[in-house]
């Protein structure tokens, strides 16, 4: 409908329609570029958080291995300060 009107009634409306179409295209490209950057940053943040989670899981597994009971029957106790002690391995010896 607009094309037919523009072709019948001269080039002023045709050039105005082309200009509006060009501006709409540029706006769509800019919005698409901004959304692409936002989603790329989101993926990067998720990747950093996932690697930190895997690092903490690895540290937890390594700490769990070192806190096991000793084979010679001696339990390990750590002083936490004041009258606070934590003993490891005493429940496996009973």
Beta strands, then each sheet from edge to edge (+ up, - down):
strand 1: 76-81
strand 2: 84-88
sheet 1: 1+ 2-
end
